[in-house]
Amino acid sequence: MPLLLLPLRLLRVLFGTRSGEHLQRERVPDLKLAQQKFSKDPVANLKRKWRPVLFCSQPRTRGLNYGSLEIMSSRVIEQRDQSVLRNSIELIVGNTPLIRLRRITSELSPGVEVFVKAEHLNPGGSVKDRPALAMILAGERAGTLRPGMTILDATSGNTGIAYAMIGAARGYPVTLCLPGNAGRPRKRILHSYGVTVIETDPLQSTDGAQVIARAMFNKEPDKYFYPDQYNNDANWRAHYESTAPEIWEQSEGRITHFIAGLGTSGTFVGVVRRLKEFNPKIQAISMQPDSPMHGLEGLKHMGTAMVPGIYDPTLADGNVEVSTDDAQQMTRRLAEEEGLLVGTSSGANVFAALRMARTLTRTAVVVTVLCDRGEKYLE
Ligand SMILES: Cc1ncc(COP(=O)(O)O)c(C=O)c1O
């Protein structure tokens, strides 16, 4: 290492992030170069433990700072935020395990593996911790979320729990518009965080909740920070920057198929956009409930629902539907046969993944998502 660079390296070690201190780092001038370098031979890079890290070399932009890419730590949080947030609950969002399903996959062809990204192990209990944190940090950075303001959004529950957890930790009150038929355990969790819950028409599901939240924001724009998760790019970008690179690394670049259900669509859109950059041959399959009246909390029937602004249907190589019954049965099997107590949208994801995996005869690595913990559904 040239002598002149030594003091710089020393500074980084002294003031680097907790998670980054043990990493081998390389300075790269911009994100594009980092991506090119990483995706040229990603598997070899992984084996060499090569990690591209950018040291905020680009000016801050609206939303997440895309110049800050910290692989191996909570990627939702940019580097400067990581030092501000040291020892806080926000830092344990993300970096969830990728678990191989071993028992319910026994009938698959040899060489076909199914993995689940265990998002239920996030501190708020769901995949929504990542986008909620990203949207809040983006709001603070853009100045649309300031001390004294209240976080307001429509949610089927999980994003609300994530806002509640992060809002409490960062000192913001939270008001949520939630369909009245959301489960009682979910409402109890929200009340425990001290959240104000406005129950909206159950028949209009989260579409109705969205209309109410927007009206409240329009009436008092100075009082509320309204992330509007259905139309906020920081939602899908959280998955683009964190969930997808984690899956890519954890599968050692072997992933061949990715399947996920559509709610706001943030998970599917963000993960698929990034995975296709790593390897355009990866097949992306979106899943949704098979009818407008379904019991799959968190998922939307796109044909009849208000379509989220961030949804991009062109990303999918295939679209599948799952019934509530099939999802519930698979949810039970995941608990009884794999030791994974998760919610019904996770059951739907795994049902769709297994149905597809059964059609595969060659070596394949199928990845789907466990969206949230099952305790919330025990009434
Ligand atoms: C339980 C559950 N599953 C799946 C999803 C869908 O995730 P996304 O909004 O990223 O499409 C959600 C979203 O709220 C959810 O709460």
The ligand as a MOL file (V3000), in Angstrom:
LIG
                    3D

  0  0  0     0  0            999 V3000
M  V30 BEGIN CTAB
M  V30 COUNTS 16 16 0 0 0
M  V30 BEGIN ATOM
M  V30 1 C -47.3180 -10.1750 5.4840 0
M  V30 2 C -46.8820 -9.4870 4.2360 0
M  V30 3 N -46.5360 -10.2470 3.1890 0
M  V30 4 C -46.1620 -9.6930 2.0200 0
M  V30 5 C -46.1200 -8.3260 1.8470 0
M  V30 6 C -45.7410 -7.7760 0.5150 0
M  V30 7 O -44.5530 -7.0730 0.5160 0
M  V30 8 P -44.3770 -5.8400 -0.4840 0
M  V30 9 O -45.1750 -4.6960 0.0860 0
M  V30 10 O -42.9240 -5.5650 -0.4730 0
M  V30 11 O -44.8950 -6.2350 -1.8220 0
M  V30 12 C -46.4910 -7.5140 2.9240 0
M  V30 13 C -46.5140 -6.0800 2.7860 0
M  V30 14 O -46.9870 -5.3560 3.6300 0
M  V30 15 C -46.8730 -8.1120 4.1390 0
M  V30 16 O -47.2400 -7.3740 5.1970 0
M  V30 END ATOM
M  V30 BEGIN BOND
M  V30 1 1 1 2
M  V30 2 1 2 3
M  V30 3 2 2 15
M  V30 4 2 3 4
M  V30 5 1 4 5
M  V30 6 1 5 6
M  V30 7 2 5 12
M  V30 8 1 6 7
M  V30 9 1 7 8
M  V30 10 2 8 9
M  V30 11 1 8 10
M  V30 12 1 8 11
M  V30 13 1 12 13
M  V30 14 1 12 15
M  V30 15 2 13 14
M  V30 16 1 15 16
M  V30 END BOND
M  V30 END CTAB
M  END
